[in-house]
Amino acid sequence: MNIQKIVAIALIVAGAFGLAYGGFDYTKETHKAEIGSLTMSVDETERFNVPVWGGIGLILAGGLLLAWRWKT
């Protein structure tokens, strides 16, 4: 399997996950306080939304790359 097919399949899978889940959550540490031996921090969970057109675009790009034949 050459690199072109691997990239094409990865694009298709990423687009499918983007459409299925609609985004992903990540945790960001926003505030931290250290007073002597006492340590306090605030973690905020944020969400990155993947637009529908982005997921469809990734699937189409992967499909086109998979269908395209390089002349080498």
Secondary structure, 3 states (H helix, E strand, C coil): CCHHHHHHHHHHHHHHHHHHHCEEEEEEEEEEEEECCEEEEEEEEEEEECCHHHHHHHHHHHHHHHHCCCCC
